[in-house]
């Protein structure tokens, strides 16, 4: 963690920074995780001879509109480029979650062949496929060419670009307006959230609805999910912060649901016509009572993160002293942050495994741990495996029953450092 001098500089930098949403200055510091590599900037063998670029990872809070945000990132174009390796379809639970959402929207909005569903950050078509299979016209917009090409092979028309007012105008010029506009896990990722939301308002049909999901800052802070803070996630929303942003562009938050996915998320339903549900008022009041719209909600977060690091390193050092071998499951973005924050290199964690074939035979940024196929676990039998994508623990445990049955153990790198063995599977 940073020195007192660095902490003072962080506070000064936050105070001088402008909010990405409302533009107001005078942000409050929350957490400085230090210089970090890009969480999905996986390395090839040839890259190991060169130093890696690291970027500050500092989270601050806007007392005017309640938005938590990073003070700096290298920018979306540097992150979501040609070699962006995240493909949603490798996560079974996410596919099921998206399909359930799609089927509910088809039923509630009576969608059919004359409707249009558009999705921002459509990735490899994992969600739009459900609409397309039902005979509903779809279009995706995603800046990463690799996932977009996979989507196109599924028959999903995909515009390879960063969505905003310019792309919305281009789609409007083609006569396209969305009856349902989906924006899951994208609003927090962009450099200019106002341009993105203005583009959403422009692309949405007059009586259309937007369905938006993002990780919930309330769960992140209360559950200590600091490893979900990385450069791809530029902003961290409460309902208060989202309401400020969307209403600025004429979109009303009419409904909200809390979801368990990604460690705790919100799903918002928005339209031009105000028709606010009781759920919205209830959550806004809960946030006010918790103080989520004020700096006091965040003040103990850094201390809790530091205590976790001390406990985790003591536990791992004890296992290594006993001669135990350690690997990791999941070359997820949160895993990059966890491993780098704990300083666990290949000397401690021998390798990581991941189902995503685009990551295999590469190296985790910063710590340079090699990535292998999950089949290696049953062949090599490390004593313990750090389960880095803790948000899909059930899915991973189910996939790795043979490893656990053979005496292997997972360590959940969360407060409490839960150990998962065969009896827990």
KATACOR-V666992 format. One record per residue. RES is the residue in one letter. SS is DSSP state (H for helix, E for strand, - for the rest). BURIAL is 1 if it has 16 or more other ideal C-beta (glycine too) atoms within 10 Angstrom, else 0. D_LAST is the distance of its C-alpha to the last C-alpha in Angstrom with 1 decimal. Layout:
((RES,SS,BURIAL,D_LAST) (RES,SS,BURIAL,D_LAST))
This chain:
((X,-,0,35.1) (X,-,1,38.7) (X,-,0,41.7) (X,H,0,43.9) (X,H,0,46.3) (X,H,0,43.7) (X,H,0,42.5) (X,H,0,46.1) (X,H,0,46.4) (X,H,1,43.3) (X,H,0,44.8) (X,H,0,48.1) (X,H,1,46.5) (X,H,1,44.6) (X,H,0,47.7) (X,H,0,49.6) (X,-,1,47.1) (X,E,0,47.4) (X,-,1,44.6) (X,-,1,43.3) (X,-,1,43.5) (X,-,1,46.6) (X,-,0,48.4) (X,-,0,49.0) (X,E,0,49.2) (X,-,0,48.1) (X,-,1,44.3) (X,E,1,42.4) (X,E,1,40.2) (X,E,1,36.5) (X,E,1,34.6) (X,E,1,35.7) (X,E,1,33.0) (X,E,0,35.7) (X,E,0,36.5) (X,E,1,33.7) (X,-,1,33.6) (X,-,1,32.9) (X,-,1,29.1) (X,-,1,29.3) (X,-,1,32.2) (X,-,1,30.6) (X,E,1,33.0) (X,-,0,34.4) (X,H,0,35.5) (X,H,0,39.0) (X,H,0,38.1) (X,H,0,37.0) (X,H,0,40.7) (X,-,0,41.4) (X,-,0,40.6) (X,-,0,38.3) (X,-,0,39.4) (X,-,0,37.7) (X,E,1,38.3) (X,E,1,38.3) (X,E,1,35.3) (X,E,1,36.8) (X,E,1,35.8) (X,E,1,38.6) (X,E,1,39.3) (X,-,1,42.3) (X,-,0,43.8) (X,-,0,45.8) (X,-,1,43.2) (X,-,1,40.0) (X,-,1,38.5) (X,E,1,36.3) (X,E,1,37.0) (X,E,1,37.2) (X,-,1,40.7) (X,-,0,40.7) (X,-,1,38.9) (X,-,0,40.3) (X,-,0,40.5) (X,H,1,38.7) (X,H,0,40.8) (X,H,0,39.7) (X,H,1,36.0) (X,-,1,35.8) (X,-,0,38.0) (X,-,0,38.2) (X,-,0,35.3) (X,-,1,32.8) (X,-,1,29.5) (X,-,1,27.2) (X,-,1,26.6) (X,H,1,24.7) (X,H,1,23.9) (X,H,1,21.3) (X,-,1,18.9) (X,H,0,17.7) (X,H,0,17.0) (X,H,1,20.5) (X,H,1,22.2) (X,H,0,21.0) (X,H,1,22.0) (X,H,1,25.4) (X,H,1,26.1) (X,H,0,25.6) (X,H,1,27.9) (X,H,1,30.4) (X,H,0,30.6) (X,H,0,31.2) (X,H,1,34.0) (X,H,1,35.5) (X,H,0,35.8) (X,H,0,36.9) (X,-,1,39.5) (X,-,0,40.6) (X,-,1,40.3) (X,-,0,42.1) (X,-,0,44.1) (X,-,0,46.5) (X,-,1,43.8) (X,E,1,42.5) (X,E,1,39.1) (X,E,1,39.0) (X,E,1,36.1) (X,E,1,36.5) (X,-,1,34.1) (X,-,1,33.0) (X,-,1,31.4) (X,-,1,30.7) (X,-,1,31.4) (X,-,1,27.9) (X,-,1,29.1) (X,H,1,32.7) (X,H,1,31.8) (X,H,1,30.9) (X,H,1,34.4) (X,H,1,36.1) (X,H,0,34.7) (X,-,1,36.1) (X,-,0,39.5) (X,-,1,39.7) (X,E,1,41.4) (X,E,1,39.3) (X,E,1,40.0) (X,E,1,37.7) (X,E,1,38.8) (X,E,1,36.9) (X,-,1,38.4) (X,-,1,36.1) (X,H,1,37.7) (X,H,1,34.8) (X,H,1,32.5) (X,H,1,35.7) (X,H,0,36.7) (X,H,1,33.4) (X,H,1,34.1) (X,H,1,37.6) (X,H,0,36.5) (X,-,0,34.7) (X,-,0,38.0) (X,-,1,37.3) (X,-,1,40.5) (X,E,1,39.6) (X,E,1,42.0) (X,E,1,41.1) (X,-,0,42.2) (X,-,1,41.4) (X,-,1,41.9) (X,-,1,44.5) (X,H,1,47.9) (X,H,0,49.3) (X,H,1,46.8) (X,H,1,47.0) (X,H,0,50.8) (X,H,0,50.5) (X,H,1,48.3) (X,H,0,50.7) (X,H,0,53.6) (X,-,0,52.0) (X,-,0,52.1) (X,-,0,48.3) (X,-,1,47.1) (X,E,1,43.5) (X,E,1,42.9) (X,E,1,39.3) (X,E,1,38.5) (X,E,1,34.9) (X,E,1,34.2) (X,E,1,30.5) (X,-,1,29.7) (X,-,1,33.2) (X,H,1,35.5) (X,H,1,34.0) (X,H,1,34.4) (X,-,1,38.1) (X,-,0,41.1) (X,-,1,43.1) (X,H,1,41.3) (X,H,1,44.6) (X,H,1,45.6) (X,H,1,42.3) (X,H,1,42.6) (X,H,1,46.3) (X,H,1,45.5) (X,H,1,43.0) (X,H,1,45.7) (X,H,1,48.1) (X,H,1,46.0) (X,E,1,44.9) (X,E,1,47.1) (X,E,0,49.2) (X,E,0,47.1) (X,E,1,43.8) (X,E,1,40.6) (X,E,1,38.3) (X,E,1,34.6) (X,E,1,33.2) (X,E,1,29.8) (X,E,1,29.1) (X,E,1,26.8) (X,E,1,27.9) (X,H,1,29.6) (X,H,1,29.0) (X,H,1,25.2) (X,H,1,25.6) (X,H,1,27.8) (X,H,0,26.2) (X,H,0,22.7) (X,-,1,24.1) (X,-,1,23.1) (X,H,1,25.9) (X,H,1,24.3) (X,H,1,25.0) (X,-,1,28.7) (X,-,1,30.1) (X,-,1,33.4) (X,-,1,32.3) (X,-,1,31.8) (X,-,1,35.4) (X,E,1,35.1) (X,E,1,32.7) (X,E,1,33.6) (X,-,1,33.8) (X,H,1,35.3) (X,H,1,38.5) (X,H,1,38.6) (X,H,1,37.8) (X,H,1,40.5) (X,H,1,43.1) (X,H,1,42.4) (X,H,1,42.3) (X,H,0,45.2) (X,-,1,47.3) (X,-,1,47.3) (X,-,0,47.9) (X,-,1,44.4) (X,E,1,43.3) (X,E,1,39.7) (X,E,1,39.8) (X,E,1,36.2) (X,E,1,32.9) (X,E,0,29.3) (X,E,0,26.5) (X,E,0,23.4) (X,-,0,19.9) (X,H,1,20.0) (X,H,1,20.7) (X,H,1,19.8) (X,-,1,22.4) (X,E,1,25.3) (X,E,1,28.5) (X,E,1,29.9) (X,E,1,33.7) (X,E,1,36.1) (X,E,1,39.6) (X,E,1,43.1) (X,-,0,46.7) (X,-,0,47.4) (X,-,0,46.2) (X,-,0,44.3) (X,-,0,41.9) (X,-,0,39.3) (X,H,0,38.7) (X,H,1,35.2) (X,H,1,37.0) (X,H,0,39.2) (X,H,0,36.4) (X,H,1,34.3) (X,H,1,37.5) (X,H,0,38.3) (X,H,0,34.9) (X,H,1,35.3) (X,H,0,38.8) (X,H,0,37.7) (X,H,0,35.0) (X,-,0,37.6) (X,-,1,35.6) (X,-,1,39.1) (X,-,1,40.4) (X,H,1,39.8) (X,H,0,38.8) (X,H,1,35.3) (X,H,1,34.5) (X,-,0,36.3) (X,-,0,33.6) (X,H,1,31.1) (X,H,1,32.4) (X,H,0,32.3) (X,H,0,28.6) (X,H,1,27.8) (X,H,0,29.9) (X,H,0,28.2) (X,H,1,24.7) (X,H,0,26.2) (X,H,0,27.6) (X,H,0,24.5) (X,H,1,22.4) (X,H,0,25.1) (X,H,0,25.5) (X,H,0,21.9) (X,H,1,22.0) (X,H,0,25.5) (X,H,0,24.3) (X,H,1,21.6) (X,H,0,24.3) (X,H,0,26.8) (X,-,0,24.7) (X,-,0,24.8) (X,-,0,21.2) (X,-,0,20.8) (X,E,1,19.3) (X,E,1,18.7) (X,E,1,17.5) (X,E,1,15.7) (X,-,1,17.8) (X,-,1,21.6) (X,-,1,21.7) (X,H,1,24.8) (X,H,1,22.9) (X,H,1,21.7) (X,H,1,25.4) (X,H,1,26.3) (X,H,1,23.7) (X,H,1,24.5) (X,H,1,28.2) (X,H,1,28.2) (X,H,1,26.6) (X,-,0,28.9) (X,-,1,26.3) (X,-,0,28.0) (X,-,0,27.5) (X,-,0,28.7) (X,-,1,25.4) (X,-,1,22.9) (X,-,1,23.9) (X,-,1,22.7) (X,E,1,20.5) (X,E,1,19.1) (X,-,1,19.3) (X,-,1,19.5) (X,-,1,22.8) (X,-,0,25.4) (X,-,1,28.0) (X,-,1,26.4) (X,-,1,25.8) (X,-,0,28.5) (X,-,1,29.4) (X,E,1,28.9) (X,-,1,27.4) (X,-,1,30.4) (X,-,1,31.8) (X,-,1,29.5) (X,-,0,30.1) (X,-,1,26.7) (X,E,1,26.6) (X,E,1,24.2) (X,E,1,22.9) (X,-,0,21.0) (X,-,1,17.2) (X,-,0,18.1) (X,H,1,19.4) (X,H,1,16.1) (X,H,0,15.8) (X,H,0,19.6) (X,H,0,20.1) (X,-,0,17.0) (X,-,1,17.5) (X,-,0,16.2) (X,E,1,14.7) (X,E,1,14.3) (X,E,1,15.4) (X,E,1,13.4) (X,-,1,16.8) (X,-,1,16.3) (X,H,1,14.3) (X,H,1,15.6) (X,H,1,13.4) (X,H,1,10.1) (X,H,0,8.3) (X,H,1,10.5) (X,H,1,10.1) (X,H,1,6.3) (X,H,0,7.1) (X,H,0,10.2) (X,-,1,9.1) (X,H,0,7.1) (X,H,0,10.4) (X,H,1,10.8) (X,H,1,7.8) (X,H,0,9.0) (X,-,0,12.4) (X,-,0,11.9) (X,-,1,11.3) (X,E,1,10.2) (X,E,1,10.2) (X,E,1,12.8) (X,E,0,13.2) (X,-,1,17.0) (X,-,1,17.8) (X,-,0,19.8) (X,-,0,18.1) (X,-,0,16.3) (X,-,0,12.8) (X,E,0,10.9) (X,E,1,7.2) (X,-,0,6.6) (X,H,0,5.3) (X,H,0,5.7) (X,H,0,3.8) (X,-,0,0.0))
